[in-house]
């Protein structure tokens, strides 16, 4: 199922948003992404949730709610915060004591 989420996150990268980092954990997702405005953020998050829930439920033979109703977001205000969030995302699987194959980690090289 992580591949469904990863593919969805990459799908409109560079068009609707700029994706830099994500980690897909067994029971949640962290991502670092830039949107042009709050409306675009809310609309895209709803799109990700709807699309991935439909695809995952279909593959599991289930129906109904898959994701939590609300998300949790932070506004990145400084370059230092950006670096801290990237590090947090990268370190999340280690802190959760996950082994390779139990998570999907992506980090876009920055130029």
DRENMI-657743 format. One line per field, with one value per atom (N, C-alpha, C, CB): residue number from 1; residue in three letters; x, y, z. Coordinates in steps of 0.1 Angstrom, whole numbers. Glycine has a CB too. Example, Ala and Ser with C-alpha at 12.3 -4.5 7.8 and 13.67 -1.06 7.14 Angstrom:
<nodes>
pos: c(1;1;1;1;2;2;2;2) $
code: c(ala;ala;ala;ala;ser;ser;ser;ser) $
px: c(132;123;132;113;128;137;129;141) $
py: c(-57;-45;-33;-45;-22;-11;0;-6) $
pz: c(78;78;78;90;71;71;79;57) $
</nodes>
This chain:
<nodes>
pos: c(1;1;1;1;2;2;2;2;3;3;3;3;4;4;4;4;5;5;5;5;6;6;6;6;7;7;7;7;8;8;8;8;9;9;9;9;10;10;10;10;11;11;11;11;12;12;12;12;13;13;13;13;14;14;14;14;15;15;15;15;16;16;16;16;17;17;17;17;18;18;18;18;19;19;19;19;20;20;20;20;21;21;21;21;22;22;22;22;23;23;23;23;24;24;24;24;25;25;25;25;26;26;26;26;27;27;27;27;28;28;28;28;29;29;29;29;30;30;30;30;31;31;31;31;32;32;32;32;33;33;33;33;34;34;34;34;35;35;35;35;36;36;36;36;37;37;37;37;38;38;38;38;39;39;39;39;40;40;40;40;41;41;41;41;42;42;42;42;43;43;43;43;44;44;44;44;45;45;45;45;46;46;46;46;47;47;47;47;48;48;48;48;49;49;49;49;50;50;50;50;51;51;51;51;52;52;52;52;53;53;53;53;54;54;54;54;55;55;55;55;56;56;56;56;57;57;57;57;58;58;58;58;59;59;59;59;60;60;60;60;61;61;61;61;62;62;62;62;63;63;63;63;64;64;64;64;65;65;65;65;66;66;66;66;67;67;67;67;68;68;68;68;69;69;69;69;70;70;70;70;71;71;71;71;72;72;72;72;73;73;73;73;74;74;74;74;75;75;75;75;76;76;76;76;77;77;77;77;78;78;78;78;79;79;79;79;80;80;80;80;81;81;81;81;82;82;82;82;83;83;83;83;84;84;84;84;85;85;85;85;86;86;86;86;87;87;87;87;88;88;88;88;89;89;89;89;90;90;90;90;91;91;91;91;92;92;92;92;93;93;93;93;94;94;94;94;95;95;95;95;96;96;96;96;97;97;97;97;98;98;98;98;99;99;99;99;100;100;100;100;101;101;101;101;102;102;102;102;103;103;103;103;104;104;104;104;105;105;105;105;106;106;106;106;107;107;107;107;108;108;108;108;109;109;109;109;110;110;110;110;111;111;111;111) $
code: c(unk;unk;unk;unk;unk;unk;unk;unk;unk;unk;unk;unk;unk;unk;unk;unk;unk;unk;unk;unk;unk;unk;unk;unk;unk;unk;unk;unk;unk;unk;unk;unk;unk;unk;unk;unk;unk;unk;unk;unk;unk;unk;unk;unk;unk;unk;unk;unk;unk;unk;unk;unk;unk;unk;unk;unk;unk;unk;unk;unk;unk;unk;unk;unk;unk;unk;unk;unk;unk;unk;unk;unk;unk;unk;unk;unk;unk;unk;unk;unk;unk;unk;unk;unk;unk;unk;unk;unk;unk;unk;unk;unk;unk;unk;unk;unk;unk;unk;unk;unk;unk;unk;unk;unk;unk;unk;unk;unk;unk;unk;unk;unk;unk;unk;unk;unk;unk;unk;unk;unk;unk;unk;unk;unk;unk;unk;unk;unk;unk;unk;unk;unk;unk;unk;unk;unk;unk;unk;unk;unk;unk;unk;unk;unk;unk;unk;unk;unk;unk;unk;unk;unk;unk;unk;unk;unk;unk;unk;unk;unk;unk;unk;unk;unk;unk;unk;unk;unk;unk;unk;unk;unk;unk;unk;unk;unk;unk;unk;unk;unk;unk;unk;unk;unk;unk;unk;unk;unk;unk;unk;unk;unk;unk;unk;unk;unk;unk;unk;unk;unk;unk;unk;unk;unk;unk;unk;unk;unk;unk;unk;unk;unk;unk;unk;unk;unk;unk;unk;unk;unk;unk;unk;unk;unk;unk;unk;unk;unk;unk;unk;unk;unk;unk;unk;unk;unk;unk;unk;unk;unk;unk;unk;unk;unk;unk;unk;unk;unk;unk;unk;unk;unk;unk;unk;unk;unk;unk;unk;unk;unk;unk;unk;unk;unk;unk;unk;unk;unk;unk;unk;unk;unk;unk;unk;unk;unk;unk;unk;unk;unk;unk;unk;unk;unk;unk;unk;unk;unk;unk;unk;unk;unk;unk;unk;unk;unk;unk;unk;unk;unk;unk;unk;unk;unk;unk;unk;unk;unk;unk;unk;unk;unk;unk;unk;unk;unk;unk;unk;unk;unk;unk;unk;unk;unk;unk;unk;unk;unk;unk;unk;unk;unk;unk;unk;unk;unk;unk;unk;unk;unk;unk;unk;unk;unk;unk;unk;unk;unk;unk;unk;unk;unk;unk;unk;unk;unk;unk;unk;unk;unk;unk;unk;unk;unk;unk;unk;unk;unk;unk;unk;unk;unk;unk;unk;unk;unk;unk;unk;unk;unk;unk;unk;unk;unk;unk;unk;unk;unk;unk;unk;unk;unk;unk;unk;unk;unk;unk;unk;unk;unk;unk;unk;unk;unk;unk;unk;unk;unk;unk;unk;unk;unk;unk;unk;unk;unk;unk;unk;unk;unk;unk;unk;unk;unk;unk;unk;unk;unk;unk;unk;unk;unk;unk;unk;unk;unk;unk;unk;unk;unk;unk;unk;unk;unk) $
px: c(8;0;8;-9;21;29;31;42;32;35;24;38;12;0;1;-14;5;6;18;9;30;41;38;53;32;29;20;22;10;1;8;-10;17;24;33;33;39;48;40;57;27;20;19;5;16;15;27;2;38;50;55;61;57;62;51;71;39;27;19;19;13;4;12;-7;23;31;45;25;54;68;71;78;73;75;90;69;94;108;111;114;102;105;92;113;93;82;87;70;79;81;67;90;66;53;56;48;49;51;39;51;39;28;15;31;15;2;0;-1;10;9;19;11;18;27;31;20;44;49;54;61;51;57;60;47;69;74;71;89;62;58;54;46;56;53;41;65;31;20;19;7;12;11;3;5;-7;-15;-22;-25;-29;-36;-47;-42;-54;-65;-60;-73;-48;-42;-38;-30;-33;-29;-41;-22;-51;-63;-69;-74;-70;-76;-68;-77;-54;-46;-45;-31;-45;-46;-58;-44;-69;-82;-81;-94;-75;-74;-65;-68;-54;-45;-53;-33;-60;-67;-78;-73;-85;-96;-91;-105;-81;-76;-69;-66;-60;-53;-63;-42;-72;-82;-89;-91;-94;-102;-93;-107;-81;-72;-68;-59;-65;-61;-72;-55;-84;-96;-99;-108;-98;-101;-91;-100;-78;-69;-70;-54;-76;-78;-92;-76;-100;-114;-123;-114;-120;-127;-134;-117;-142;-149;-149;-164;-151;-152;-140;-154;-140;-130;-116;-133;-106;-93;-84;-87;-84;-75;-83;-70;-76;-82;-88;-72;-98;-105;-96;-117;-89;-80;-66;-83;-58;-43;-37;-38;-24;-17;-6;-11;-6;4;11;-2;23;31;35;44;36;42;57;34;64;79;82;86;88;91;106;86;115;129;136;135;148;156;160;169;162;165;154;169;142;130;129;117;131;131;141;134;153;163;158;177;153;148;137;144;128;117;122;106;131;137;144;148;151;158;148;167;137;127;120;116;117;111;121;108;134;144;146;157;145;148;136;153;124;112;112;100;116;116;126;120;137;147;141;160;135;129;118;124;111;100;105;89;118;125;120;123;118;113;125;104;123;133;131;133;141;140;128;153;120;109;96;111;97;85;81;88;88;86;91;92;86;91;96;80;109;114;119;126;115;119;125;107;136;141;147;152;142;146;160;136;170;182;179;193;185;183;196;181;193;205;210;201) $
py: c(-12;0;13;0;13;25;30;22;20;25;33;12;30;38;52;32;54;67;74;66;68;74;79;64;70;74;86;62;87;98;111;95;110;122;128;119;119;123;128;112;124;126;141;122;151;165;173;171;166;174;182;164;195;204;211;197;206;213;220;203;213;218;222;209;216;218;214;210;217;213;204;225;191;181;179;167;180;177;165;189;161;150;143;154;130;123;110;120;105;92;86;92;74;67;56;61;57;48;38;56;28;18;24;7;35;41;56;37;62;76;81;85;93;99;112;100;115;129;134;129;146;151;166;149;170;184;189;186;198;202;217;193;224;238;240;246;248;251;266;246;270;284;292;287;285;291;281;301;285;276;268;283;275;268;256;278;258;247;236;252;239;229;220;235;227;220;211;230;217;209;197;218;199;188;177;193;181;171;162;177;169;162;152;171;157;149;136;157;138;127;117;132;122;113;105;121;112;105;95;116;99;90;77;97;80;69;60;74;65;57;48;66;53;45;34;54;37;27;16;34;21;11;2;18;9;1;-9;10;-5;-14;-26;-7;-23;-34;-44;-29;-38;-47;-53;-38;-49;-54;-48;-69;-36;-29;-17;-25;-11;2;10;0;23;32;41;24;48;58;50;65;56;51;60;48;73;83;90;93;96;105;117;109;123;134;146;138;150;162;158;171;167;165;175;168;174;183;190;176;203;209;220;215;224;234;243;229;256;265;266;279;264;266;280;256;286;301;304;307;295;298;287;302;290;279;268;285;273;264;254;272;259;251;240;259;245;236;224;244;227;217;208;223;214;206;196;215;201;192;181;200;184;174;163;180;167;158;149;165;156;149;138;159;141;131;120;138;123;112;103;119;109;101;94;111;97;91;76;96;69;54;49;49;55;50;52;58;64;66;56;80;52;42;28;44;26;13;4;6;10;3;-3;11;-14;-20;-17;-36;-18;-16;-24;-19;-18;-25;-22;-40;-16;-12;2;-15;10;24;27;33;39;44;58;44;61;74;80;73;93;100;114;102;118;131;136;131;147;153;160;162;157;165;180;159;188;203;208;210;217;223;236;226) $
pz: c(0;0;0;12;6;5;-9;13;-18;-32;-38;-41;-34;-38;-33;-33;-20;-14;-21;1;-22;-28;-43;-29;-51;-64;-65;-72;-56;-55;-51;-45;-41;-37;-48;-25;-56;-67;-79;-72;-81;-93;-98;-91;-90;-94;-89;-89;-85;-80;-92;-75;-89;-99;-107;-109;-105;-111;-101;-119;-92;-81;-69;-78;-67;-55;-57;-43;-48;-48;-36;-48;-39;-29;-27;-33;-14;-11;-4;-4;6;14;19;27;20;27;33;18;43;48;50;62;45;46;57;33;68;79;79;93;87;87;91;97;99;103;101;117;94;91;81;104;77;66;71;52;69;71;57;82;54;41;43;30;35;34;20;38;18;5;5;0;-6;-7;-16;-12;-12;-20;-23;-13;-33;-36;-26;-50;-20;-10;-1;-16;9;18;11;30;2;-5;-13;-14;-20;-27;-18;-35;-6;3;7;16;11;16;5;21;-7;-18;-22;-30;-22;-25;-15;-28;-2;9;8;22;5;4;-8;2;-19;-31;-28;-43;-22;-18;-10;-10;1;10;2;21;-6;-13;-23;-21;-31;-41;-35;-50;-25;-19;-11;-10;-4;3;-6;12;-17;-27;-32;-38;-36;-42;-31;-47;-19;-9;-5;3;-3;1;-10;4;-22;-34;-33;-47;-31;-31;-19;-31;-8;4;4;16;-5;-6;6;-5;9;20;15;31;23;20;33;16;31;43;45;55;56;59;61;72;55;57;65;43;61;68;79;58;88;98;91;109;97;91;89;99;99;99;98;111;92;92;102;78;103;111;103;124;103;94;102;82;97;102;91;110;93;83;86;85;76;76;74;66;84;84;81;96;84;83;76;96;70;65;75;58;88;99;102;111;101;103;92;104;80;68;70;55;74;77;88;80;99;110;106;121;98;93;84;86;76;67;76;57;86;95;102;104;107;114;106;119;93;84;82;71;79;77;89;72;101;113;118;124;113;119;119;111;108;109;119;95;121;131;145;130;148;161;164;162;153;155;155;144;154;153;142;167;130;119;111;110;105;97;82;98;74;60;54;52;46;40;48;40;60;68;66;83;57;55;41;66;36;23;26;12;23;26;12;35;10;-2;3;-11;-3;-1;-14;10;-19;-32;-29;-38;-37;-36;-39;-46;-32;-34;-41;-21;-50;-58;-51;-72) $
</nodes>
